[in-house]
Amino acid sequence: MTAVTLFVGLLSAFFLFASSIKIFGWQKKIFEIQLGMFQSYGLNRQIMALVGCVELFGAIAIWFQSSLLGPLGALALLGTSLGAIACHLIFDSWKDGVPAMITATLSAFILWSGLDKLLGLIG
């Protein structure tokens, strides 16, 4: 098993769980905590659901590493992770951003491994 495959599995599982809560709110305790954080950042429920949709896209797309979808999914996850890091650093403690720092690192690794497909769009 390669590192990319392992990281894809870990990220996909994490973001499928996280996005499902943001979209459907099925786990009430975690949902309320996340909604409270979004609101403290000046964001509303609709933005939270939109972030969940981007996470869901990324969690599924990263499985398609042989196509353009894989790097695009990694880019989506990297973007949401960087946004989460920024919000935590501005409004919370850096310690609250550690999970996002980990997912950003793993997403960047996956993106780097498929960067040639993404750069193929440019030229």
N, C-alpha and C positions, 0 to 999 in steps of 0.2 A: 504494500500500500504506500503510495507516495504522500508527501506532505500536503500537496494540493488536495488530494482526495480526502484526507483526514480533516483539513481545514474547511473544505466544502461541507462535509457532513456536520461538523460542529456548528458552523455558522448557520447552515440551513435549519438545523434543529432549534437553535437559539432564536432565530428571527421568525420562524414559523410560530413558535410559542408567543413571542413578544408581539408580533403583528396581529395574531388572533385575538389577543386581549385588547389591543388598541382598536381593532375594528368591531369586534362583537361584544366586548366587555364581559365575557363569560366567567372570568375569575374576579369576583367582585372586589376582594381586598386589594389585589394588585392593581386592578382597574382604577379604583378610587385613589390610590397612592399616585399612580401615573397621571391621572387627570388633575390631581392637585398640583403636581409638579408643572405640568403644561400650563395651568392657569397662573401659577406663580411666575412663569416666564412671559406672561401676557398673551398666551396662545389659548385657543378655544378647542372645544370637542371636535369640531370639523377638521382643524389642523392636525389634531391627534389621529383622527381616522385616516387622513391623507398620508401622514407619516407611516401609519400601519400598512397602507396599500403599497407604498414604496418599499417597505421592508418585505412585504409578501412577494412582490415582484422579484426583488433581489434574492430572497431565499429559494425561490423556484428556478430563476434564471441561471444561478451559478452552477447548477448541475449540467449545463450545456456548454462545457468548456471547449468543445471542438468547434463551436460556432461563435458568432458575435454576441450572442445572448449571455454567455458566461462572463466575459469582461464587463458587459453593461450591468449585469446583476451585481458584480463585485463593486463597480463604481457606485451603484445605487446604495449598497450597504455601507461603503466608505463614506459617502455623503451624509447619510443619516447618522453614522457614528461620529463624524466630525461635528455635525450640528449638535449632537448630544453632549460632546465634550465641551463645546463652546458654551452651551447653556449651563452646564454644571460649573464650569470655571467662573462664569459671570455671576450666577445666582446662588450657587451652592458651594460645597467644598470640593476640592480636587479629588478627594476620596470617593465622592459620589460618581465621578466620571471614570473610575477604573474599569468597569465592565465595557464602557464605550471605547476606552483606550485599547483594550484587548481586541474587541471586534474590529476596530479601525486597523490595527496591525495585521490581523488575519485577512481582512478584506483587501488591504494594500498588497499583501503577498500574492493573493489570488489574482488581483488585477495585474500585477507585474508579470505573472506567469503567462497571461494572455494578452499582454500589451500589444504584441504584433498584430493581432486581429483588429484591435481598436485603432491602431495607427494606420492600418490599411484603408480605413475610411478617409483619412486625410489626403493621402497621396499614394 
